[in-house]
Amino acid sequence: MAGPDGDGVAAQCERLMEGLRIYGGQYAELGRRFAAWLGLHSTDATAVLEIAAAEERGTPLSPARLSERIALSTGATTALLNRLEAAGHITRSREHPDRRIVTLRSGAHIQERADEFFGPLAHRLDTAMAGYPPELLQRFEAFVADLNATLEAHLAERKPGD
């Protein structure tokens, strides 16, 4: 039982953070396995997933935005995109009215391969979340958004090498 100082809440927060750390580690391992399954370096697979996910959301990425999302320099991102484009995993197009803006699109086979790899997991996650009421999922969504915003602000304050 928690005392007046809120020990119960502190322990609960610690358990939640540990659960999120474990989830993050498992998510990273899933990404490594997807990369190996595709025969790609893990950074290349992460880029392909970011491009496909953004496209699926209807907000395709530019190379600069991808660079931010995967924390690579612009030069390293260009080299990565050259590899992915040569392999047919992505395309670069100039579909924006400002023709200087490049839009990244996943190759035709990428979504199919991602669905094949992640489909069974998506089904399991849907089943797991179906046991929770929508109001609780909404609160959890807000909780995760708050954690992400806090982490993002912290990272913005502490540049690499600080």
Backbone as a printed PyTorch tensor [residue, N CA C, xyz], in Angstrom:
tensor([[[  0.8450,  -1.1840,   0.0000],
         [  0.0000,   0.0000,   0.0000],
         [  0.8890,   1.2460,   0.0000]],

        [[  0.5070,   2.2330,  -0.7310],
         [  1.3080,   3.4490,  -0.8560],
         [  1.1370,   4.3350,   0.3610]],

        [[  2.2600,   4.9430,   0.7310],
         [  2.2310,   5.8900,   1.8390],
         [  1.8170,   7.2550,   1.3460]],

        [[  1.8150,   8.2500,   2.2420],
         [  1.3870,   9.5990,   1.8670],
         [  2.3160,  10.2580,   0.8550]],

        [[  3.5380,   9.7140,   0.7180],
         [  4.4800,  10.3380,  -0.2270],
         [  4.3060,   9.8220,  -1.6590]],

        [[  3.3340,   8.9540,  -1.8790],
         [  3.0610,   8.5070,  -3.2420],
         [  3.9930,   7.4310,  -3.7500]],

        [[  4.5630,   6.6130,  -2.8530],
         [  5.4650,   5.5370,  -3.2850],
         [  4.8100,   4.6240,  -4.3170]],

        [[  3.5210,   4.3860,  -4.1670],
         [  2.8140,   3.5260,  -5.1130],
         [  2.8200,   4.0990,  -6.5130]],

        [[  2.6400,   5.3960,  -6.6280],
         [  2.6400,   6.0550,  -7.9350],
         [  4.0460,   6.0250,  -8.5350]],

        [[  5.0530,   6.2720,  -7.7170],
         [  6.4400,   6.2420,  -8.2080],
         [  6.7890,   4.8450,  -8.7230]],

        [[  6.3850,   3.8250,  -7.9930],
         [  6.6610,   2.4490,  -8.4200],
         [  5.9060,   2.1310,  -9.7090]],

        [[  4.6780,   2.6150,  -9.8110],
         [  3.8930,   2.3870, -11.0230],
         [  4.5520,   3.0770, -12.2180]],

        [[  5.0000,   4.2990, -12.0330],
         [  5.6880,   5.0210, -13.1150],
         [  6.9530,   4.2840, -13.5270]],

        [[  7.6790,   3.7670, -12.5560],
         [  8.9020,   3.0100, -12.8500],
         [  8.5790,   1.7570, -13.6650]],

        [[  7.5030,   1.0540, -13.2850],
         [  7.1040,  -0.1440, -14.0380],
         [  6.6790,   0.2200, -15.4590]],

        [[  5.9500,   1.3230, -15.6020],
         [  5.5490,   1.7650, -16.9320],
         [  6.7590,   2.0960, -17.8010]],

        [[  7.7090,   2.8270, -17.2360],
         [  8.9040,   3.1950, -18.0010],
         [  9.7220,   1.9500, -18.3610]],

        [[  9.8080,   0.9990, -17.4570],
         [ 10.5200,  -0.2490, -17.7560],
         [  9.8020,  -0.9930, -18.8800]],

        [[  8.4760,  -1.0380, -18.8280],
         [  7.7240,  -1.6750, -19.9020],
         [  7.9550,  -1.0000, -21.2440]],

        [[  8.0110,   0.3200, -21.2380],
         [  8.2770,   1.0500, -22.4820],
         [  9.6980,   0.8140, -22.9830]],

        [[ 10.6580,   0.7120, -22.0630],
         [ 12.0390,   0.4000, -22.4680],
         [ 12.0980,  -0.9820, -23.1180]],

        [[ 11.4160,  -1.9410, -22.5200],
         [ 11.3930,  -3.2910, -23.0780],
         [ 10.7310,  -3.2750, -24.4560]],

        [[  9.6100,  -2.5810, -24.5670],
         [  8.9160,  -2.4700, -25.8530],
         [  9.8490,  -1.8490, -26.9040]],

        [[ 10.5540,  -0.7900, -26.5210],
         [ 11.4860,  -0.1440, -27.4470],
         [ 12.5750,  -1.0950, -27.9200]],

        [[ 13.0940,  -1.8870, -27.0140],
         [ 14.1190,  -2.8670, -27.3820],
         [ 13.5750,  -3.9280, -28.3220]],

        [[ 12.3700,  -4.4010, -28.0430],
         [ 11.7590,  -5.4010, -28.9050],
         [ 11.4160,  -4.8090, -30.2720]],

        [[ 10.9910,  -3.5550, -30.2980],
         [ 10.7030,  -2.8850, -31.5600],
         [ 11.9820,  -2.7650, -32.4010]],

        [[ 13.0850,  -2.4220, -31.7370],
         [ 14.3660,  -2.3190, -32.4440],
         [ 14.7830,  -3.6850, -32.9900]],

        [[ 14.5850,  -4.7290, -32.2010],
         [ 14.9180,  -6.0790, -32.6720],
         [ 14.0460,  -6.4720, -33.8560]],

        [[ 12.7810,  -6.1210, -33.8230],
         [ 11.8860,  -6.4030, -34.9410],
         [ 12.4020,  -5.7040, -36.2040]],

        [[ 12.8550,  -4.4640, -36.0660],
         [ 13.4220,  -3.7340, -37.1950],
         [ 14.6640,  -4.4100, -37.7470]],

        [[ 15.5250,  -4.9090, -36.8470],
         [ 16.7300,  -5.6250, -37.3000],
         [ 16.3560,  -6.8930, -38.0570]],

        [[ 15.3540,  -7.5940, -37.5550],
         [ 14.9290,  -8.8270, -38.2320],
         [ 14.2910,  -8.5300, -39.5810]],

        [[ 13.5320,  -7.4530, -39.6690],
         [ 12.9570,  -7.0540, -40.9530],
         [ 14.0750,  -6.7210, -41.9380]],

        [[ 15.0800,  -5.9950, -41.4780],
         [ 16.2140,  -5.6430, -42.3350],
         [ 16.9050,  -6.9040, -42.8460]],

        [[ 17.1710,  -7.8480, -41.9470],
         [ 17.8260,  -9.0970, -42.3490],
         [ 16.9490,  -9.8600, -43.3390]],

        [[ 15.6520,  -9.8710, -43.0930],
         [ 14.7090, -10.5690, -43.9650],
         [ 14.7220,  -9.9810, -45.3730]],

        [[ 14.8690,  -8.6470, -45.4490],
         [ 14.9450,  -7.9800, -46.7530],
         [ 16.3530,  -8.0120, -47.3500]],

        [[ 17.3410,  -8.3840, -46.5330],
         [ 18.7290,  -8.3580, -46.9940],
         [ 19.3020,  -6.9570, -47.0380]],

        [[ 18.8180,  -6.0950, -46.1260],
         [ 19.2660,  -4.7050, -46.0750],
         [ 19.9790,  -4.4130, -44.7630]],

        [[ 20.7740,  -3.3660, -44.7630],
         [ 21.3270,  -2.8350, -43.5200],
         [ 20.1530,  -2.2980, -42.7120]],

        [[ 20.2530,  -2.3380, -41.3880],
         [ 19.1230,  -1.9130, -40.5540],
         [ 18.7370,  -0.4510, -40.7990]],

        [[ 19.7120,   0.4210, -41.0520],
         [ 19.3900,   1.8270, -41.3340],
         [ 18.6160,   1.9520, -42.6390]],

        [[ 18.9840,   1.1630, -43.6400],
         [ 18.2740,   1.1870, -44.9160],
         [ 16.8340,   0.7090, -44.7370]],

        [[ 16.6490,  -0.3590, -43.9560],
         [ 15.3020,  -0.8780, -43.7100],
         [ 14.4720,   0.1350, -42.9300]],

        [[ 15.0880,   0.8000, -41.9680],
         [ 14.3760,   1.8320, -41.2040],
         [ 13.9190,   2.9420, -42.1420]],

        [[ 14.7830,   3.3470, -43.0520],
         [ 14.4250,   4.4000, -44.0130],
         [ 13.2660,   3.9490, -44.8980]],

        [[ 13.3250,   2.7210, -45.3830],
         [ 12.2550,   2.1910, -46.2360],
         [ 10.9320,   2.2000, -45.4800]],

        [[ 10.9650,   1.7840, -44.2120],
         [  9.7380,   1.7730, -43.4100],
         [  9.2090,   3.1850, -43.1700]],

        [[ 10.1080,   4.1230, -42.8940],
         [  9.6820,   5.5160, -42.6910],
         [  9.0360,   6.0750, -43.9570]],

        [[  9.6250,   5.7880, -45.0980],
         [  9.0970,   6.2750, -46.3790],
         [  7.7190,   5.6600, -46.6390]],

        [[  7.6080,   4.3430, -46.4500],
         [  6.3370,   3.6580, -46.7050],
         [  5.2550,   4.1150, -45.7280]],

        [[  5.6110,   4.2900, -44.4610],
         [  4.6270,   4.7120, -43.4530],
         [  4.1300,   6.1230, -43.7370]],

        [[  5.0330,   7.0110, -44.1000],
         [  4.6330,   8.3900, -44.4140],
         [  3.7230,   8.4130, -45.6360]],

        [[  4.0670,   7.6120, -46.6010],
         [  3.2600,   7.5210, -47.8120],
         [  1.8590,   6.9860, -47.4760]],

        [[  1.8110,   5.9800, -46.6120],
         [  0.5350,   5.3910, -46.1980],
         [ -0.3380,   6.4170, -45.4620]],

        [[  0.3080,   7.3150, -44.6940],
         [ -0.4180,   8.3740, -43.9840],
         [ -0.8420,   9.5080, -44.9110]],

        [[ -0.3670,   9.4890, -46.1560],
         [ -0.6990,  10.5550, -47.0980],
         [  0.1990,  11.7650, -46.9690]],

        [[  1.3420,  11.6090, -46.2870],
         [  2.2940,  12.7030, -46.0970],
         [  3.7030,  12.2400, -46.4800]],

        [[  3.9300,  11.9950, -47.7800],
         [  5.2320,  11.4790, -48.1880],
         [  6.3780,  12.3890, -47.7560]],

        [[  7.5180,  11.7670, -47.5190],
         [  8.6910,  12.4740, -46.9990],
         [  9.5410,  13.0660, -48.1120]],

        [[ 10.2420,  14.1190, -47.7610],
         [ 11.3230,  14.6450, -48.5840],
         [ 12.6130,  14.0400, -48.0290]],

        [[ 13.6930,  14.0970, -48.7750],
         [ 14.9620,  13.6030, -48.2280],
         [ 15.3570,  14.3130, -46.9250]],

        [[ 15.1200,  15.6160, -46.8390],
         [ 15.4820,  16.3510, -45.6100],
         [ 14.6810,  15.8560, -44.4200]],

        [[ 13.3950,  15.6230, -44.6160],
         [ 12.5460,  15.1260, -43.5160],
         [ 12.9470,  13.7130, -43.1290]],

        [[ 13.2860,  12.8680, -44.1140],
         [ 13.7590,  11.5180, -43.8040],
         [ 15.0460,  11.5900, -42.9870]],

        [[ 15.9260,  12.4810, -43.3830],
         [ 17.1920,  12.6690, -42.6670],
         [ 16.9340,  12.9660, -41.1950]],

        [[ 15.9580,  13.8310, -40.9150],
         [ 15.5990,  14.1400, -39.5260],
         [ 15.0190,  12.9240, -38.8160]],

        [[ 14.1440,  12.1900, -39.5160],
         [ 13.4460,  11.0510, -38.8980],
         [ 14.4020,   9.9230, -38.5210]],

        [[ 15.4620,   9.7170, -39.3080],
         [ 16.3680,   8.6020, -39.0250],
         [ 17.7210,   9.0640, -38.4990]],

        [[ 17.8320,  10.3520, -38.2150],
         [ 19.0200,  10.9350, -37.5960],
         [ 20.3030,  10.6600, -38.3740]],

        [[ 20.2650,  10.9810, -39.6640],
         [ 21.4600,  10.8940, -40.4980],
         [ 21.7690,  12.2690, -41.0720]],

        [[ 23.0270,  12.4860, -41.3870],
         [ 23.4040,  13.7290, -42.0580],
         [ 22.8040,  13.7210, -43.4620]],

        [[ 22.7580,  14.8780, -44.0790],
         [ 22.2110,  14.9440, -45.4360],
         [ 23.0590,  14.1240, -46.4030]],

        [[ 24.3630,  14.1520, -46.2350],
         [ 25.2470,  13.3630, -47.1050],
         [ 25.0130,  11.8650, -46.9510]],

        [[ 24.9000,  11.4130, -45.7110],
         [ 24.6400,   9.9920, -45.4660],
         [ 23.2620,   9.6020, -45.9850]],

        [[ 22.2920,  10.4890, -45.8550],
         [ 20.9450,  10.2050, -46.3610],
         [ 20.9650,  10.1030, -47.8780]],

        [[ 21.7070,  10.9670, -48.5420],
         [ 21.8140,  10.9010, -50.0010],
         [ 22.4100,   9.5660, -50.4330]],

        [[ 23.4750,   9.1310, -49.7710],
         [ 24.0950,   7.8440, -50.1020],
         [ 23.1010,   6.7000, -49.8730]],

        [[ 22.3780,   6.7550, -48.7710],
         [ 21.3810,   5.7430, -48.4620],
         [ 20.3030,   5.7150, -49.5420]],

        [[ 19.7850,   6.8880, -49.9190],
         [ 18.7490,   6.9610, -50.9420],
         [ 19.2530,   6.4670, -52.2920]],

        [[ 20.5080,   6.7470, -52.6050],
         [ 21.0890,   6.2380, -53.8530],
         [ 21.0710,   4.7120, -53.8650]],

        [[ 21.4600,   4.0920, -52.7300],
         [ 21.4500,   2.6200, -52.6220],
         [ 20.0370,   2.0730, -52.7730]],

        [[ 19.0960,   2.6790, -52.0420],
         [ 17.7180,   2.1880, -52.0720],
         [ 17.0820,   2.3580, -53.4490]],

        [[ 17.3820,   3.4660, -54.1050],
         [ 16.8270,   3.7030, -55.4340],
         [ 17.4270,   2.7310, -56.4540]],

        [[ 18.7450,   2.5080, -56.3790],
         [ 19.4030,   1.5720, -57.2960],
         [ 18.8500,   0.1560, -57.1470]],

        [[ 18.4560,  -0.2080, -55.9190],
         [ 17.9080,  -1.5420, -55.6570],
         [ 16.4120,  -1.6250, -55.9800]],

        [[ 15.7890,  -0.4970, -56.3290],
         [ 14.3710,  -0.4840, -56.6630],
         [ 13.4510,  -0.4270, -55.4550]],

        [[ 14.0130,  -0.1220, -54.2730],
         [ 13.1990,  -0.0710, -53.0580],
         [ 12.4460,   1.2480, -52.9020]],

        [[ 12.9650,   2.3040, -53.5060],
         [ 12.3070,   3.6180, -53.4290],
         [ 12.4530,   4.3300, -54.7630]],

        [[ 11.6360,   5.3750, -54.9220],
         [ 11.7950,   6.2790, -56.0630],
         [ 11.7910,   7.7050, -55.5330]],

        [[ 12.4560,   8.5790, -56.2680],
         [ 12.4350,  10.0050, -55.9660],
         [ 11.7230,  10.6880, -57.1180]],

        [[ 10.7780,  11.5670, -56.7820],
         [ 10.0420,  12.2710, -57.8310],
         [  9.9230,  13.7400, -57.4730]],

        [[  9.5870,  14.5090, -58.4740],
         [  9.3830,  15.9450, -58.2910],
         [  7.9290,  16.2500, -58.6370]],

        [[  7.0510,  15.8950, -57.7170],
         [  5.6120,  16.0370, -57.9490],
         [  5.0370,  17.2930, -57.3170]],

        [[  5.8250,  17.9770, -56.5170],
         [  5.3940,  19.2070, -55.8480],
         [  5.4070,  20.3460, -56.8710]],

        [[  4.4840,  21.3210, -56.7280],
         [  4.5120,  22.4770, -57.6460],
         [  5.8890,  23.1560, -57.6780]],

        [[  6.5740,  23.1780, -56.5390],
         [  7.9490,  23.6840, -56.5060],
         [  8.8430,  22.5040, -56.9000]],

        [[  9.2620,  22.4720, -58.1350],
         [  9.9810,  21.3230, -58.6980],
         [ 11.3110,  21.0330, -58.0050]],

        [[ 11.7610,  21.9380, -57.1380],
         [ 13.0000,  21.6680, -56.4010],
         [ 12.7720,  20.6650, -55.2800]],

        [[ 11.5240,  20.4810, -54.8690],
         [ 11.2080,  19.5840, -53.7570],
         [ 11.0930,  18.1540, -54.2660]],

        [[ 11.8690,  17.2760, -53.6520],
         [ 11.8690,  15.8630, -54.0190],
         [ 10.9620,  15.1060, -53.0550]],

        [[ 10.1420,  14.2270, -53.6030],
         [  9.2480,  13.3870, -52.8090],
         [  9.7380,  11.9550, -52.8900]],

        [[  9.7740,  11.2880, -51.7470],
         [ 10.2160,   9.8930, -51.6790],
         [  8.9970,   8.9800, -51.6730]],

        [[  9.0630,   7.9400, -52.4790],
         [  7.9940,   6.9370, -52.5620],
         [  8.6290,   5.5550, -52.4360]],

        [[  7.9030,   4.6360, -51.8170],
         [  8.4120,   3.2720, -51.7030],
         [  8.2240,   2.5550, -53.0320]],

        [[  9.1000,   1.6030, -53.2870],
         [  8.9870,   0.7870, -54.4890],
         [  7.7320,  -0.0740, -54.4150]],

        [[  7.2800,  -0.5380, -55.5570],
         [  6.0270,  -1.2820, -55.6430],
         [  6.0070,  -2.5050, -54.7340]],

        [[  7.1220,  -3.1600, -54.5580],
         [  7.1590,  -4.3990, -53.7780],
         [  7.3060,  -4.1790, -52.2730]],

        [[  7.6980,  -2.9940, -51.8510],
         [  8.0010,  -2.7640, -50.4340],
         [  6.7720,  -2.9210, -49.5500]],

        [[  5.6460,  -2.3060, -49.9140],
         [  4.4510,  -2.4190, -49.0690],
         [  4.0010,  -3.8660, -48.9740]],

        [[  4.1060,  -4.5700, -50.0740],
         [  3.7440,  -5.9920, -50.0970],
         [  4.6380,  -6.7910, -49.1450]],

        [[  5.9300,  -6.5430, -49.2040],
         [  6.8730,  -7.2630, -48.3240],
         [  6.6690,  -6.8700, -46.8720]],

        [[  6.4170,  -5.5770, -46.6110],
         [  6.1760,  -5.1180, -45.2390],
         [  4.9000,  -5.7500, -44.6940]],

        [[  3.8520,  -5.8190, -45.5140],
         [  2.6050,  -6.4520, -45.0770],
         [  2.8250,  -7.9290, -44.7660]],

        [[  3.6130,  -8.5810, -45.5820],
         [  3.9120, -10.0080, -45.3560],
         [  4.6470, -10.2040, -44.0350]],

        [[  5.6140,  -9.3350, -43.7730],
         [  6.4250,  -9.4710, -42.5520],
         [  5.6700,  -9.0290, -41.3070]],

        [[  5.0240,  -7.8610, -41.3880],
         [  4.3970,  -7.2660, -40.2040],
         [  2.9250,  -7.6380, -40.0290]],

        [[  2.2940,  -8.2110, -41.0520],
         [  0.8780,  -8.5400, -40.9890],
         [  0.4910,  -9.3940, -39.7820]],

        [[  1.1990, -10.5000, -39.5340],
         [  0.8470, -11.3220, -38.3690],
         [  0.9700, -10.5540, -37.0470]],

        [[  1.9790,  -9.7130, -36.9350],
         [  2.1300,  -8.9090, -35.7250],
         [  0.9850,  -7.8970, -35.6080]],

        [[  0.6300,  -7.2660, -36.7070],
         [ -0.4650,  -6.2920, -36.6830],
         [ -1.7480,  -6.9560, -36.1850]],

        [[ -1.9860,  -8.1740, -36.6450],
         [ -3.1730,  -8.9040, -36.1970],
         [ -3.1120,  -9.1590, -34.6900]],

        [[ -1.9420,  -9.5750, -34.1950],
         [ -1.7800,  -9.8260, -32.7540],
         [ -1.9550,  -8.5450, -31.9370]],

        [[ -1.4010,  -7.4520, -32.4290],
         [ -1.5450,  -6.1840, -31.7120],
         [ -2.9930,  -5.7160, -31.7080]],

        [[ -3.6800,  -5.8770, -32.8420],
         [ -5.1030,  -5.5170, -32.8950],
         [ -5.8950,  -6.3300, -31.8830]],

        [[ -5.5890,  -7.6160, -31.7920],
         [ -6.2720,  -8.4910, -30.8380],
         [ -5.9830,  -8.0530, -29.4080]],

        [[ -4.7300,  -7.7250, -29.1220],
         [ -4.3590,  -7.2890, -27.7700],
         [ -5.0800,  -6.0000, -27.3980]],

        [[ -5.1430,  -5.0510, -28.3190],
         [ -5.7730,  -3.7590, -28.0160],
         [ -7.2930,  -3.8380, -27.9830]],

        [[ -7.8650,  -4.8380, -28.6490],
         [ -9.3240,  -4.9770, -28.6790],
         [ -9.8880,  -5.2390, -27.2850]],

        [[ -9.0580,  -5.6930, -26.3640],
         [ -9.5200,  -5.9640, -25.0080],
         [ -9.6340,  -4.7370, -24.1320]],

        [[ -9.2980,  -3.5730, -24.6640],
         [ -9.3170,  -2.3410, -23.8780],
         [-10.4010,  -1.4120, -24.4100]],

        [[-11.0960,  -0.7160, -23.5300],
         [-12.1390,   0.2100, -23.9990],
         [-11.5190,   1.3990, -24.7480]],

        [[-12.2410,   1.9300, -25.7230],
         [-11.7260,   3.0470, -26.5150],
         [-11.2700,   4.2320, -25.6680]],

        [[-11.9620,   4.5050, -24.5600],
         [-11.5820,   5.6390, -23.7020],
         [-10.1930,   5.4270, -23.0980]],

        [[ -9.9000,   4.1940, -22.7130],
         [ -8.5810,   3.9020, -22.1450],
         [ -7.5020,   4.0130, -23.2210]],

        [[ -7.7910,   3.5060, -24.4030],
         [ -6.8260,   3.6250, -25.5050],
         [ -6.5810,   5.0900, -25.8530]],

        [[ -7.6300,   5.8990, -25.7940],
         [ -7.4860,   7.3310, -26.0600],
         [ -6.5790,   7.9760, -25.0130]],

        [[ -6.7500,   7.6050, -23.7710],
         [ -5.8970,   8.1550, -22.7000],
         [ -4.4590,   7.6750, -22.8720]],

        [[ -4.2970,   6.4240, -23.2500],
         [ -2.9540,   5.9040, -23.4670],
         [ -2.2910,   6.5980, -24.6540]],

        [[ -3.0710,   6.8700, -25.6880],
         [ -2.5530,   7.6010, -26.8430],
         [ -2.0430,   8.9790, -26.4170]],

        [[ -2.8010,   9.6600, -25.5790],
         [ -2.3830,  10.9690, -25.0650],
         [ -1.1340,  10.8410, -24.2030]],

        [[ -1.0780,   9.7980, -23.3890],
         [  0.0850,   9.5370, -22.5330],
         [  1.3430,   9.3360, -23.3790]],

        [[  1.2440,   8.5020, -24.3990],
         [  2.3910,   8.2420, -25.2710],
         [  2.7860,   9.5150, -26.0220]],

        [[  1.8190,  10.2960, -26.4700],
         [  2.1210,  11.5620, -27.1480],
         [  2.8630,  12.5080, -26.2090]],

        [[  2.4460,  12.5720, -24.9480],
         [  3.1420,  13.4150, -23.9660],
         [  4.5700,  12.9350, -23.7460]],

        [[  4.7560,  11.6230, -23.6290],
         [  6.1120,  11.0890, -23.4540],
         [  6.9770,  11.4050, -24.6620]],

        [[  6.4280,  11.2300, -25.8640],
         [  7.1910,  11.5250, -27.0830],
         [  7.5590,  12.9960, -27.1730]],

        [[  6.6360,  13.8810, -26.8330],
         [  6.9210,  15.3180, -26.8650],
         [  8.0030,  15.6740, -25.8490]],

        [[  7.9400,  15.0510, -24.6720],
         [  8.9550,  15.3040, -23.6440],
         [ 10.3220,  14.8380, -24.1140]],

        [[ 10.3820,  13.6450, -24.6800],
         [ 11.6560,  13.1130, -25.1780],
         [ 12.1800,  13.9510, -26.3350]],

        [[ 11.2970,  14.3450, -27.2390],
         [ 11.6960,  15.1820, -28.3710],
         [ 12.2830,  16.5150, -27.8930]],

        [[ 11.6460,  17.1380, -26.9150],
         [ 12.1520,  18.4080, -26.3790],
         [ 13.5130,  18.2080, -25.7270]],

        [[ 13.6680,  17.1230, -24.9990],
         [ 14.9540,  16.8430, -24.3470],
         [ 16.0470,  16.6380, -25.3970]],

        [[ 15.7310,  15.8720, -26.4370],
         [ 16.7150,  15.6350, -27.4920],
         [ 17.0750,  16.9270, -28.2250]],

        [[ 16.1110,  17.8010, -28.4270],
         [ 16.3710,  19.0780, -29.1020],
         [ 17.3150,  19.9520, -28.2760]],

        [[ 17.1990,  19.8530, -26.9540],
         [ 18.0670,  20.6370, -26.0720],
         [ 19.4820,  20.0560, -26.0090]],

        [[ 19.6010,  18.7690, -26.1770],
         [ 20.8930,  18.0880, -26.0420],
         [ 21.3090,  17.5410, -27.4070]],

        [[ 21.9980,  18.3430, -28.1270],
         [ 22.4800,  17.9250, -29.4480],
         [ 23.5460,  16.8390, -29.2670]],

        [[ 23.7620,  16.0010, -30.3000],
         [ 24.8010,  14.9590, -30.1920],
         [ 26.1400,  15.5790, -29.7670]],

        [[ 26.7880,  14.9100, -28.8620],
         [ 28.0770,  15.3870, -28.3600],
         [ 27.9870,  16.2520, -27.1240]],

        [[ 26.7660,  16.6580, -26.7260],
         [ 26.5970,  17.4790, -25.5100],
         [ 26.8390,  16.6390, -24.2700]]])
